[in-house]
């Protein structure tokens, strides 16, 4: 069978199926908790709202309790899968430098399939919600979303040696993931209303199963490994995996190490702000005074998809006349403006309009990934993206835990506080990028400097 050097279809299917599962799980948990707290069935009618807006009504207090319990349960689930996901992200993506990128893409896809099948069983048999803790551990050991991203970005980095092409190709992967997420968000409400939870999870399972088939039979690896190397895996290989990230920093020049650390810090602080603030949209929209149903939530998520498309177009256009650092600054300003507006959104119209300031909010993530990949050698791409994937998993989980905890503590007096906090934290990566610019960081000159110094080191060794 002919194989292809196209990882984009894998990213598209994986993102659609995974992001279709996320709002389904959130709403399933929310409805189960609603039934437990109120001792009544969840109202699902187009003409009847389940959301109480009168603060003097006892139902309103119970509604806030459901919000708090759903937020804390989400936090606990994220925490339970943290350690295995960190270890797997580090091993699989660094491993891909030596034994191929497909393992870092395949195992997370298998984990996503297991997750969908597990959710199918829970919804069909009405099993206890605490079984989701076991699911979190299993999925963590099979590979997390960060592991999948690390594998995809390493795969793309292997194919692209031109600097602008690499930036655009990494941005393209981010756009595909975002479009898949938006389409899934738009579809989730209709899937849920027409098919219910069980059949919706059946569909996501079929998507993941077909994706695994493509990876195994159609996707060609970018790292060529001989048959003898495939059969032998010893202690030396483990040392290379675990020390690859360490050596990436130890053997680098002081300037290169400083720049990578600053870029990593900017990337992670922005990711923390972005994931933390963005993760609360569904709970915020379910609560008073918005009281959105599943279809409105789906439409809101689909409008957020435009952010990925406009961010990709922004990168394509801005890269023609601006350096990467300035593109990152524009994206951070876009996020700060949108998230502040969200904190004060109290009507459906305003909540839809908050998507407009977010037009370029995704640009910093792919551009910072590309900036980091340009200052390391081709043989270090896996180690770099292993480091990014590991930190991404850690920061992503910590962001979800932190913001869900803060939201649970502040929802009674001001639900929009977390959005303002996200805006304030975004000042940190903005300042770091400004510092890089003030240091006189010139991308092309620095790339040349790095390559020259590294070749000299290799010649000496």
C-alpha positions as CSV (number, residue, x, y, z in Angstrom):
1,X,0.0,0.0,0.0
2,X,1.3,3.4,-0.9
3,X,2.1,5.6,2.0
4,X,1.9,9.4,2.3
5,X,3.9,12.1,4.1
6,X,0.7,13.9,5.2
7,X,0.1,14.2,8.9
8,X,-2.6,16.8,8.4
9,X,-5.5,14.3,7.9
10,X,-4.5,12.6,11.2
11,X,-4.6,15.9,13.0
12,X,-8.0,16.8,11.5
13,X,-9.7,13.5,12.4
14,X,-8.1,13.4,15.9
15,X,-9.1,17.0,16.7
16,X,-12.7,16.6,15.5
17,X,-13.3,13.4,17.4
18,X,-11.5,14.5,20.6
19,X,-13.1,18.0,20.7
20,X,-16.5,16.5,20.0
21,X,-15.9,14.2,23.1
22,X,-14.9,17.1,25.4
23,X,-18.2,19.1,25.5
24,X,-20.2,15.8,25.6
25,X,-18.3,14.7,28.7
26,X,-18.7,18.2,30.3
27,X,-22.4,18.3,29.7
28,X,-22.9,14.6,30.7
29,X,-21.1,15.3,34.0
30,X,-23.1,18.5,34.5
31,X,-26.4,16.8,33.9
32,X,-25.6,13.9,36.2
33,X,-24.5,16.3,39.0
34,X,-27.7,18.4,38.4
35,X,-29.8,15.3,38.9
36,X,-27.9,14.4,42.1
37,X,-28.1,17.9,43.6
38,X,-31.7,18.6,42.7
39,X,-33.0,15.1,42.9
40,X,-34.8,15.6,39.6
41,X,-34.3,15.0,35.9
42,X,-32.4,17.5,33.9
43,X,-34.8,19.6,31.8
44,X,-34.0,19.4,28.1
45,X,-36.6,21.3,26.2
46,X,-36.3,24.1,23.7
47,X,-39.0,26.2,25.4
48,X,-38.0,25.6,29.0
49,X,-34.8,26.8,30.6
50,X,-33.0,24.8,33.3
51,X,-31.1,27.9,34.4
52,X,-32.4,29.9,37.3
53,X,-31.5,33.6,37.3
54,X,-33.3,34.7,40.4
55,X,-30.7,34.8,43.2
56,X,-33.3,34.6,45.9
57,X,-34.7,31.3,44.6
58,X,-33.3,28.2,46.4
59,X,-32.8,26.6,43.0
60,X,-30.3,29.3,42.2
61,X,-28.1,28.2,45.1
62,X,-28.3,24.5,44.0
63,X,-27.4,25.7,40.5
64,X,-24.2,27.3,41.8
65,X,-23.4,24.1,43.7
66,X,-23.6,22.2,40.5
67,X,-21.2,24.7,38.9
68,X,-18.8,24.3,41.8
69,X,-19.0,20.5,41.9
70,X,-18.6,20.2,38.1
71,X,-15.6,22.5,38.2
72,X,-13.9,20.6,41.1
73,X,-14.5,17.3,39.4
74,X,-12.9,18.5,36.2
75,X,-9.9,19.7,38.3
76,X,-9.5,16.3,40.0
77,X,-9.7,14.4,36.7
78,X,-7.0,16.6,35.2
79,X,-4.8,16.1,38.2
80,X,-5.2,12.3,38.3
81,X,-3.7,11.9,34.8
82,X,-1.0,14.4,35.1
83,X,2.0,12.3,36.1
84,X,1.6,9.5,33.5
85,X,0.9,12.0,30.7
86,X,4.1,13.9,31.6
87,X,6.2,10.7,31.5
88,X,4.7,9.4,28.3
89,X,5.0,12.8,26.6
90,X,8.7,13.0,27.4
91,X,9.5,9.4,26.4
92,X,7.5,9.1,23.2
93,X,8.4,12.4,21.6
94,X,12.1,12.2,22.5
95,X,12.0,8.5,21.4
96,X,10.8,9.7,17.9
97,X,14.2,11.2,17.2
98,X,15.7,7.7,17.1
99,X,12.8,5.3,16.2
100,X,10.3,7.3,14.2
101,X,7.5,9.8,14.8
102,X,4.6,7.4,14.3
103,X,4.7,6.0,17.8
104,X,4.1,9.5,19.3
105,X,1.1,10.0,17.0
106,X,-0.3,6.4,17.2
107,X,-0.5,5.8,21.0
108,X,-2.4,9.0,21.8
109,X,-4.9,8.1,19.1
110,X,-5.3,4.7,20.7
111,X,-5.8,6.5,24.0
112,X,-8.5,8.7,22.5
113,X,-10.3,5.6,21.2
114,X,-10.2,4.0,24.6
115,X,-11.6,7.2,26.1
116,X,-14.5,7.3,23.7
117,X,-15.4,3.7,24.2
118,X,-15.2,4.2,28.0
119,X,-17.5,7.2,27.8
120,X,-19.9,5.1,25.7
121,X,-20.0,2.5,28.4
122,X,-20.5,5.0,31.2
123,X,-23.4,6.8,29.4
124,X,-25.1,3.6,28.3
125,X,-25.0,1.8,31.6
126,X,-25.2,5.0,33.8
127,X,-22.1,4.0,35.6
128,X,-20.6,6.1,38.5
129,X,-18.8,9.2,37.5
130,X,-15.8,8.2,39.6
131,X,-14.8,5.7,36.9
132,X,-13.6,8.7,34.9
133,X,-10.6,8.8,37.3
134,X,-9.6,5.3,36.0
135,X,-10.1,6.6,32.5
136,X,-7.8,9.6,33.2
137,X,-5.0,7.3,34.3
138,X,-5.4,4.9,31.3
139,X,-5.4,7.7,28.8
140,X,-2.4,9.3,30.5
141,X,-0.4,6.1,30.1
142,X,-1.4,5.8,26.4
143,X,-0.4,9.3,25.6
144,X,-2.0,12.7,26.0
145,X,-3.0,15.5,23.6
146,X,0.4,17.1,24.2
147,X,2.1,13.9,23.1
148,X,0.1,13.9,19.9
149,X,1.0,17.5,19.3
150,X,4.7,16.9,19.9
151,X,4.6,14.0,17.4
152,X,2.8,16.1,14.7
153,X,5.1,19.1,15.1
154,X,8.2,17.0,15.0
155,X,6.9,15.3,11.9
156,X,6.3,18.6,10.2
157,X,9.7,20.0,11.3
158,X,11.4,17.0,9.6
159,X,9.7,17.9,6.3
160,X,10.3,21.7,6.4
161,X,13.8,23.2,6.2
162,X,12.8,26.6,5.0
163,X,12.2,29.0,7.9
164,X,9.0,30.6,6.6
165,X,7.6,27.3,5.3
166,X,8.2,25.7,8.8
167,X,6.3,28.6,10.5
168,X,3.4,28.3,8.1
169,X,3.3,24.5,8.3
170,X,3.2,24.5,12.1
171,X,0.6,27.2,11.9
172,X,-1.4,25.0,9.5
173,X,-1.4,22.2,12.0
174,X,-2.7,24.5,14.7
175,X,-5.4,25.8,12.3
176,X,-6.5,22.3,11.4
177,X,-6.8,21.5,15.1
178,X,-8.8,24.6,15.7
179,X,-11.1,24.1,12.7
180,X,-11.7,20.5,13.9
181,X,-12.4,21.8,17.4
182,X,-14.8,24.4,16.1
183,X,-16.7,22.0,13.8
184,X,-16.9,19.5,16.7
185,X,-18.2,22.3,19.0
186,X,-20.8,23.3,16.4
187,X,-21.9,19.7,15.9
188,X,-21.9,18.6,19.5
189,X,-25.2,20.3,20.4
190,X,-27.0,18.7,17.4
191,X,-25.4,15.3,18.0
192,X,-26.5,15.5,21.6
193,X,-30.0,16.7,20.9
194,X,-30.7,14.3,18.0
195,X,-28.7,11.2,19.0
196,X,-28.1,11.5,22.8
197,X,-24.9,10.8,24.6
198,X,-24.5,7.1,23.8
199,X,-24.7,7.3,20.0
200,X,-22.6,10.4,20.0
201,X,-19.8,8.5,21.7
202,X,-20.2,5.7,19.2
203,X,-19.5,8.2,16.4
204,X,-16.4,9.6,18.0
205,X,-15.1,6.0,18.6
206,X,-15.5,5.2,14.9
207,X,-13.6,8.4,13.9
208,X,-10.7,7.4,16.2
209,X,-10.7,3.9,14.8
210,X,-10.5,5.1,11.2
211,X,-7.7,7.5,12.2
212,X,-5.7,4.6,13.7
213,X,-6.1,2.7,10.5
214,X,-4.7,5.7,8.5
215,X,-1.7,6.0,10.8
216,X,-0.8,2.3,10.7
217,X,-1.3,1.7,7.0
218,X,-1.1,5.0,5.1
219,X,1.2,7.3,7.1
220,X,4.9,7.2,6.1
221,X,7.4,7.9,8.9
222,X,9.9,10.8,8.4
223,X,12.6,9.1,10.4
224,X,14.0,6.0,8.6
225,X,15.0,3.1,10.8
226,X,16.6,-0.1,9.7
227,X,15.1,-3.5,10.6
228,X,18.0,-4.3,13.0
229,X,17.5,-1.0,14.9
230,X,13.7,-1.7,15.2
231,X,14.3,-5.0,16.9
232,X,17.0,-3.8,19.4
233,X,16.1,-1.5,22.2
234,X,18.5,-1.4,25.1
235,X,19.6,0.7,28.1
236,X,21.6,3.1,25.9
237,X,18.4,4.0,24.0
238,X,16.7,4.9,27.3
239,X,19.6,7.0,28.3
240,X,19.4,8.9,25.0
241,X,15.7,9.5,25.5
242,X,16.0,10.8,29.1
243,X,19.2,12.8,28.6
244,X,18.2,14.1,25.1
245,X,16.3,17.1,26.6
246,X,19.1,17.7,29.2
247,X,21.8,17.6,26.6
248,X,19.8,20.0,24.4
249,X,20.5,22.7,27.0
250,X,23.9,21.5,28.4
251,X,25.7,21.4,25.0
252,X,24.2,24.7,23.8
253,X,26.0,28.0,23.9
254,X,25.0,30.4,26.6
255,X,23.2,32.7,24.1
256,X,21.3,29.8,22.6
257,X,20.3,28.4,26.0
258,X,19.1,31.8,27.2
259,X,17.0,32.4,24.1
260,X,15.4,29.0,24.3
261,X,14.6,29.4,28.0
262,X,13.0,32.8,27.4
263,X,10.9,31.5,24.5
264,X,9.8,28.5,26.5
265,X,8.8,30.8,29.4
266,X,6.8,33.0,27.1
267,X,5.2,30.0,25.4
268,X,4.2,28.4,28.7
269,X,2.9,31.5,30.4
270,X,0.8,32.4,27.4
271,X,-0.4,28.8,27.2
272,X,-1.3,28.8,30.9
273,X,-3.4,32.0,30.4
274,X,-5.0,30.8,27.2
275,X,-6.0,27.3,28.4
276,X,-7.0,28.5,31.8
277,X,-9.3,31.2,30.5
278,X,-10.6,29.3,27.5
279,X,-11.5,26.2,29.6
280,X,-14.2,28.1,31.5
281,X,-16.3,29.3,28.6
282,X,-18.7,26.3,28.7
283,X,-19.4,26.6,32.5
284,X,-19.7,30.4,32.2
285,X,-22.2,30.1,29.3
286,X,-24.2,27.4,31.2
287,X,-24.6,29.7,34.2
288,X,-26.8,32.7,34.8
289,X,-27.3,35.3,33.3
290,X,-26.4,33.6,29.9
291,X,-28.1,30.2,30.5
292,X,-27.1,28.8,27.2
293,X,-28.3,25.4,26.0
294,X,-26.3,22.8,24.1
295,X,-26.9,24.3,20.7
296,X,-25.9,27.8,21.7
297,X,-22.8,26.4,23.3
298,X,-22.0,24.6,20.0
299,X,-22.5,27.8,18.0
300,X,-20.2,29.7,20.4
301,X,-17.5,27.1,20.1
302,X,-17.8,27.1,16.3
303,X,-17.4,30.9,16.2
304,X,-14.3,30.4,18.2
305,X,-13.0,28.3,15.3
306,X,-12.7,31.5,13.3
307,X,-9.8,32.4,15.6
308,X,-7.7,29.6,14.3
309,X,-8.5,30.4,10.7
310,X,-7.9,34.2,11.1
311,X,-4.7,33.5,13.1
312,X,-3.3,31.3,10.3
313,X,-4.2,34.0,7.8
314,X,-2.6,36.6,10.1
315,X,0.6,34.6,10.3
316,X,0.7,34.2,6.5
317,X,0.2,37.9,5.9
318,X,2.3,39.3,8.8
319,X,5.2,37.0,8.1
320,X,5.7,38.8,4.8
321,X,6.6,42.1,6.5
322,X,7.2,41.4,10.2
323,X,9.6,39.3,12.3
324,X,8.2,36.5,14.3
325,X,8.5,38.3,17.6
326,X,6.2,41.1,16.5
327,X,3.6,38.6,15.3
328,X,3.6,37.1,18.8
329,X,3.0,40.5,20.3
330,X,0.0,41.2,18.1
331,X,-1.5,37.8,19.1
332,X,-1.1,38.5,22.8
333,X,-2.8,41.9,22.5
334,X,-5.6,40.2,20.6
335,X,-6.1,37.7,23.5
336,X,-6.0,40.3,26.2
337,X,-8.6,42.4,24.5
338,X,-11.0,39.5,23.9
339,X,-10.7,38.0,27.4
340,X,-11.3,41.3,29.1
341,X,-14.5,41.8,27.0
342,X,-15.6,38.2,28.0
343,X,-15.3,39.1,31.7
344,X,-18.1,41.7,31.3
345,X,-20.3,39.8,28.8
346,X,-23.8,39.3,30.3
347,X,-26.0,38.9,27.2
348,X,-26.0,36.3,24.4
349,X,-25.2,39.0,21.8
350,X,-22.2,40.3,23.7
351,X,-20.9,36.7,24.3
352,X,-21.0,36.1,20.6
353,X,-19.3,39.4,19.9
354,X,-16.4,38.7,22.2
355,X,-15.0,36.3,19.5
356,X,-14.1,39.3,17.4
357,X,-11.2,40.6,19.5
358,X,-9.8,37.1,19.5
359,X,-9.1,37.1,15.8
360,X,-5.3,36.7,16.2
361,X,-5.2,35.2,19.6
362,X,-3.8,31.8,18.5
363,X,-0.8,33.3,16.6
364,X,1.7,33.3,19.5
365,X,1.6,29.5,20.0
366,X,2.6,28.2,16.6
367,X,5.0,31.1,16.0
368,X,6.8,30.5,19.3
369,X,7.0,26.8,18.5
370,X,8.5,27.7,15.1
371,X,10.9,30.2,16.6
372,X,12.3,27.6,19.0
373,X,12.6,24.9,16.3
374,X,14.7,27.3,14.2
375,X,17.4,27.5,16.8
376,X,18.1,23.8,17.2
377,X,19.5,21.2,14.8
378,X,17.4,18.7,12.9
379,X,18.6,15.9,15.2
380,X,17.3,17.9,18.2
381,X,13.8,18.5,17.0
382,X,12.4,15.5,18.9
383,X,14.2,16.5,22.1
384,X,12.9,20.1,21.8
385,X,9.3,19.1,21.1
386,X,9.5,16.5,23.9
387,X,10.5,19.3,26.2
388,X,7.6,21.4,24.9
389,X,5.1,18.5,25.1
390,X,6.1,17.7,28.6
391,X,5.9,21.3,29.8
392,X,2.7,21.8,27.8
393,X,1.0,18.8,29.5
394,X,2.2,20.1,32.9
395,X,1.2,23.7,32.3
396,X,-2.1,22.7,30.7
397,X,-3.1,20.5,33.6
398,X,-2.0,23.1,36.1
399,X,-3.9,25.8,34.3
400,X,-7.1,23.8,34.3
401,X,-6.7,22.9,38.0
402,X,-5.9,26.5,39.0
403,X,-8.6,28.2,37.0
404,X,-11.3,25.7,37.9
405,X,-10.4,26.1,41.6
406,X,-10.5,29.9,41.3
407,X,-13.7,29.8,39.3
408,X,-15.3,27.6,42.0
409,X,-14.3,30.0,44.7
410,X,-15.3,33.2,42.9
411,X,-18.4,32.1,40.9
412,X,-20.8,33.3,43.6
413,X,-19.5,36.9,43.7
414,X,-18.0,37.5,40.2
415,X,-17.9,34.7,37.5
416,X,-15.7,36.9,35.2
417,X,-12.8,37.2,37.7
418,X,-10.9,34.4,36.0
419,X,-11.0,36.1,32.7
420,X,-9.5,39.2,34.1
421,X,-6.8,37.1,35.8
422,X,-6.0,35.5,32.4
423,X,-5.6,39.0,30.9
424,X,-3.3,40.0,33.6
425,X,-1.1,36.9,33.3
426,X,-0.8,37.5,29.6
427,X,1.3,40.6,30.3
428,X,4.2,38.2,31.3
429,X,4.8,36.6,27.9
430,X,4.3,40.0,26.3
431,X,7.1,41.5,28.4
432,X,9.4,38.5,27.7
433,X,9.0,38.9,23.9
434,X,9.7,42.6,24.3
435,X,12.8,41.7,26.2
436,X,13.9,39.4,23.3
437,X,13.4,42.3,20.9
438,X,15.4,44.7,23.2
439,X,18.2,42.1,23.4
440,X,18.7,42.7,19.7
441,X,17.4,39.2,18.8
442,X,17.6,38.8,15.0
443,X,16.2,35.6,13.8
444,X,18.2,35.0,10.6
445,X,21.5,36.2,12.1
446,X,21.0,34.1,15.2
447,X,20.1,31.0,13.3
448,X,23.3,31.3,11.3
449,X,25.3,31.8,14.5
450,X,23.8,28.7,16.1
451,X,24.4,26.5,13.1
452,X,28.0,27.7,12.8
453,X,28.8,27.2,16.4
454,X,27.2,23.8,16.5
455,X,29.1,22.5,13.5
456,X,32.3,23.7,15.1
457,X,31.4,21.8,18.3
458,X,30.7,18.7,16.2
459,X,34.0,19.0,14.3
460,X,36.0,19.3,17.6
461,X,34.2,16.3,19.1
